[in-house]
Amino acid sequence: MPEITGVTFPVPKHLMPRFFKDNKTVFIKPATVFKELKPGMKLVFYQSHEDTGYAGEATIRRIVIDENPLAFFETFGDAVFLTREEAKAYVEN
């Protein structure tokens, strides 16, 4: 298997401006490929659902694992790209 150098995650178009206009810097999602990711790697934003395509990139600075997505708001506050209500919906589903 080739060496992992980054990751791409789909982000719905209506959420994408939060990164580029609202300066949200914390991306949270259910853990999948986290074991291979390390600080310094690239995260590429793929705009999904409408006008799909690659929309930008970021450098991963820190990886935090927590089963409760609401806990990220205690650590990162308003830097999280989702609202508390959106993250809570993941917990409830």
ABEGO torsion letter per residue (X at the ends): XBBBAEBBBBBBAAAAAAAAAAGBABBBBBBAAAAABBBGBBBBBBBBGBGBEBAEBBBBABBBBBABAAAAAAAAEAABABBAAAAAAAAAX
